């Protein structure tokens, strides 16, 4: 797949920019910015996007996607995981993983987020935007120090952001060609949520249970009341 790369010094949001391009009929575009003034994460949370991080969004034609938006989220997650693993020292390679639905976390030993992924879909114009923010060399504010970490903190060196970006795109293209079975197997292998006792928060309720299966549509929990399937929610690892 050929992707057009647009590099910007600063923008409010790469997702917002891609969304505008999508409405104009553009496809197969990647917008990358050195900084974002209004980066957004899942559930409308602000994504701190200062200089040194890697912030980009991928605009794709929805008709070319062989599956749900969840499949594209999985492909993005496993591609980030595989890319960052190349840059971690040996003693930390087993500490990185995917937290449902698509956060990349590192246990240091406290679990901290190194990457967040946000997808947006437009059914009218048939396109999808996959936004990815990775903490590479950027400074993590003190108030986020207990929940976020940068690659530089982990490997103790300045990292080449554009080399990492290029490696990600190669992984992403390769993973796009995989079948559902291979994608799900990779996700399960990289998951830090499967087998864990978790709490999933939805707009209507909070459900606690052991995560035993994840698919494109949601997560399966074994609870005291039985098996629960939760399509969307904020997942917290309890133990």
N, C-alpha and C positions, 0 to 999 in steps of 0.2 A: 504494500500500500504506500503510495506517495503522499506525503503530508507537507503542506506549505507551512513554514515556520515564520511567525511574526514575533520579533523581539522588541519589547518596549522597556524603557527605563523605569517608568512608574505609571500605574493606572489604578483606578478605584478597585476594579475586580476583573480578573481575566475571564471568569465565568460570564460576567455581564457583557463583556466585549464580544465573546464568542456567541452569546445568545443573540446579540444584535446582528452579527454576521450571518447567523443561521436564518434569521428572519429575512435577510436580504438574499438568501438562496445559496450562500457559500457553504462548502462542505470540505472535509478532510483538511482542516486547518488546526494548527497548534499555536496558541498565543502564550508566550512566556514573558514574565515581567520581573525586573530586579526587585521591585517593591510594589506592594498593594496598599492603598490607603483605606480600603473598605473590604478587605477579604472576609469571606463568610464561610463558616463551617456548617456541619450538620445541625439541624433544628434551629437555624438562624443565629447560631453563636458566632461571635467575631473570631476570625483567624488572624492572629498577630503575624504580620507580614513585613518585617523590617529587612534591611539589606543583608544579604548573605544566605538567605534561604532560596529554595527553588519553588517557584509558584507558576503553574501553567495549567491551561485548560485545552482539552481536545474536543473539536467539533466534528461529529460524524453524522452520516445519513442514517436515520432510524431504520429505513427500509433495508439497509445492508446488514443489520444486526439480526443474527439468527437466534433470537431468544429475548428474554426480558431485560429490563434495565439492570436487574440484579446480576445477570451474566456479565455485563460490561463492568460493573462494580467489582466482581470477583477477578476479572482479568486485570483491572487496574491494581487491585490489592496484591495479587501474586506477582505482578511485574515489579512493583515497588519493593516488595520483600526480596525478590531474587536480585535486584539491583543493589540494594543496601547491604545485603549479606556479603557481597564482594568487597566491601570497604570496612567491614568490622574485623577486629583482631580475633584470633582463634577462640579465646576464652569467652567471647561475647556472641559468637555465631549462633549458639543455641538459645540465647536470651531474647532474640527478636521473633516476632510473630504477629499474626493478624487477630485483632479483637473484633468480634462481630459488631456491626456488619462489615466495616472496611477501614478501621483504624489500624495503623502499624504501630506497635508498642515494643518497648525494650524493657526487660526486667533488670534493674540496676542495684539492688534487687527489687526496689519499689518499681511498679509498672509506670512507665512514662511514655507519652505519645511522641513519636518522631514524625509521623505523617498522618494527615487527614485527607479524606476523599469525599467530594460532594458531586452528585450527578443531578442534572436537571434535564427534563424532557419537554419537548414541544410537539404535541400530537398534531396540531393544525398544520405546521410546516414540516413535520416528520424529521426532526433532528434531535440529537442528544448531545449534551455537553458534559464532559467528565473533567471536573476540576480537582487538581492535586496540589497540596502544599507539603513540602518536605523541609524539615529543619536541618540545614546543612552546616553552614558556618555562622549562622545568625545568633545574636545574643538572645538568650531566654530571660525575660524579665523575672525579677525576684518573686513576684506574686504567682508566677507560673512554674517556678522551679521544682515544685513537688509533683507536677503532673506532665511536664514537657521536658524534652531533652533534644540536643542537637547532635549531629554526627561528629562534629569537631570535639565535643565533650567526650565522646565514646572512643574515638580513635586517636585523639590527641594530636591532630594535625589539621592544617588548612586543606580543604578538599576542592578539587576542580569541579565547580557546579555544572559546567557545560559538558564535561566528560560524563558525569553522572546522568545528566539529561539525555545524552546520546545513547548511553547504555540502556537507560529505561526504554527509550523508543524502540530499540532493537528487541528487547524482551517483549514489549507490548505487541509489536508486529508478529513476533513468533507465537505468542499466546493467543492472538486473535484467530489463528488457524487451527487451534486445538478443538477437539470435540468436547461435548458436555462432560463426558465421563472423565477425561483427562483433567479438565479444569477443576471439577469438583474434587478429584483425588488430590490435586496440588493444594487446593484451598484447605482441605481437611488436614493434610500433612503440615501445613504452615500455621494452622489455627492455634491460638492460645486460649480459645474459649471452650472448645469441645472437651468434655470431661470435667469441666469446672462447675462449681456451685455458683450461680449468678442471680442477679436481679435484673429483670427487664422492665423498664418504665415506659408505659404507653400513655397517651392522653387520658385514658379512662381508668387505668389500674396499674398496680405493680405486681409482678409475678416472680416468685422465687422458685428455683429448681435447678436440676443438673442438666446442662446442655449436652445432648447426645447426638444431635443431627442438625446440620445446616444445609439449606439449599438456596437456590436463587431467590426464592420468595420469602424466606424467613428462617426462624430458629425453632427447634423442638426442645421442650423442657420436660423432664420427668419431675413432677411436683407431688406433694402429698395428696392432692385431689385427682391425680392421674396425669396423662400426657396432655401438654398444651402446645399448640402451634401458634407462634406470634409472628405476624408478617413484618411489623415495623415497631421499633422501640429503641430506647437508649439502654445499652447493656453495661452492667457494672459487675466486675468480678468480685465475688465475696470471699472465696477461698479456693 
